[in-house]
Amino acid sequence: MTTVVARYPRLKKWLRPVWRFVNSRRPKLARKSEFPARVVRGVRSRYLRISTMFLQNAELMRQRLPLLRAASRQGPFSRIGTNASGTEVVMLVVSDLRIDPRVEREARALAEAGYEVTVLCPEPSDGAGESFKIDWGPSVSIKWLNWTAASFVSESPGYVGNQLYAAAVTLKPFAFHAHDLNTAYVALAAANVTGAHLIVDFHEWFSENVHWDSGRKEYLPYPQPWKRQLQKLEARCLREASATVTVCDSIADAMNAELGGKRPLVVRNIPNIHRSPTKKYPPLKEQLSLDQSTFVLLWQGGTGPTRLIEPIIQALEYATKCVLVIRGPSLDLFGEGYRKLAAEIGAEGRLILLPPVPSHDVVAAARGADAGIWTLPALCRNFTFALPNKIFEYLASDLPVLAADYPEARRLVSGNQVGLMFDPYDPKSIARSINKLIEQADLAARLRANIGITLASLDAGREWQRLVEVYKQLPRR
């Protein structure tokens, strides 16, 4: 940014007093009840975003490049893929790379196939990116952008990322690879300008997802005007992108039927079960100093209001021989509520809360439990169509799976006879599944025996090679 400012001395002169004013007024304003510190921080954050966008737009105009909205307009002659050459792939991401294994798996797969992958990603917080020391191999580079470059995701429609576009459009790769719909608009515009190919990977079905309603303090489906905007962009991607990818057949089929265009290729989130962990883990019961006869049910993954863990805890009232272990992030925020719920049913001694382990370690750290459990609330089709990492990870840890009775989970778990299904809102239904595994040793043994057969058919290398084949089939200039 300093380089850009130096080219526009009048702009620099105008911005300096504004910035000084906000900084100088902060201590005074924060002391007044009508100007709390959070308001001042919000003003500074918004000023930083606006001034950064202003500078970057000025730089784009200096280079005679169109701005984001102009570049993304639909027209009769799309330039996507018309000037694609070389081996560079630019991935656009706004998630936390430390906990988004799908981005890593795709980047590594393409790098192993001979592509040079650049990942453009805003830092989760100011200056934090370099401290993560992310290393995905010699052919994958991470380019961190200022944290404000991700601020657009919380503002309707959630995909107009001017700063991300400014960083992307100056590059001339073989393809722009958008991770999720929130970066697809930017990638579409950049591909239109440069003539690169456009790949859109729908990690989620965005228009069928939920968002945080700050007024009601809960997650809700998108209101119809916002949802229509998301659907319009999804339909454009299905029509105009060189290729689209998603995580399961239910989402691919429904998007194709309802939005038209080309059906997305399905690349499931199958982890590399042979990856070495960062350290050695003893079996889970040994980690927790539990007797080997104790039945341990493991929840490993995110926590909070969109996870529907509460009915699992309530099921302990009816599954009295079960110890539930919850291992995941944000337990400093939600753990006390979970403990209180367990205490209300007299199960506080059978609930164990543990901090998360690195994503490379989840399989090794889970071994030694008796079963893994997964659920989500039926708030939207994006949830009920989910086929999450953790089901594959439980299987890789040799754990039978207890899963909410949704289509994709049922297809994998019941279809391969590696676990049992339950009603996600009914603690007694969950308890019945737990008690079956506890009381029917032959059933548990049969499910566990089927895991090896299932894993043999779920080859991670073959799954991610499907993405590589998509790239190989793209035309070159």
C-alpha angles and dihedrals in degrees: 000000000000089000091054093046090052089059091055108048093170090054091048090050091052095047098047099069092045092053092045091050094053092047095045094047096048098088092046095045093046090058092058118082092221090056107044119185092255090060091052090048089051092051092049092047093050092046090051092050094047095045092047091050090048092053094046093048088051090053092049090052090048088056089045092242120145120250120250101266093046093048093049097052117122115245139168093257115050116194094201109133095359095111102030116145140138128038104274118122119191113204119200116207136165099179128095104275092208092067103029104088094172091067091050094047093050093045092050093046092052092044091052088052091057103267124132107228125202117187116204109199135157114237115254088232135005111293095353100114101080092046090065091068092206112188118183096164138287096293096052120076127183118216110194119211127199111283091243089068088080097050093097093073092074094050122077125288086023100212109072097107106171096171093047090050092050090056094045104043095061089062124081107206131161088248143002111223113202116203105209130344094282090072097035096086091054092046091048091053094045091049090050091054099042101033091236122144119265122223118181119195112196102207085172136017092248101192089051094048132092132250133202112265104207092193095055094030094228143093113267137170113268115275112253099257091052093042091053090055091052092047091050091055092045090053091050091052092050090051104036108029120098087233139346129210134192141175106252145013096249092061093040093051096044095047091049093048096045103033104029126215124094120340110249118247111248117233109171124214095253110161126219099257092191095061114123115242121233090249142002118275125199116221111291096250089052090049089055097038091240125154113259090238091062114106106230120195114193129210107187118178144044123355134203141071098323094055101067093218093146096082089051090056090046089052088068087077089067098032097058096169094056129099113201118211117194113194117178150093128295096034087133085068102035106020096087091055090051091050091049091051091050091049091054090062096038094253101112090117091056098053118085122184119201133180118250124269125220114282090248089059104048095097095047093043093052097054115111098039118115097231142350124229133208134181144150133190117260092242095131143352091261087067099041091047092050122132100183133197092243095067090057090043092053090052091048087053089055092248125142109235129234107198141177110260099255126137103258095038090048091050092055102034103036094029091059095033094235098130149348135273130226143181102265094214097047117080090193091055090050091047092051090057091048093047092050090060092045097047101034107059092174091056092050091048092049093050092048091049090055092054094076092051091048094048090052088060093045100070110175094200092053092046096053091042086069089069091049090053090055090056093047091055095053113109119248130212 
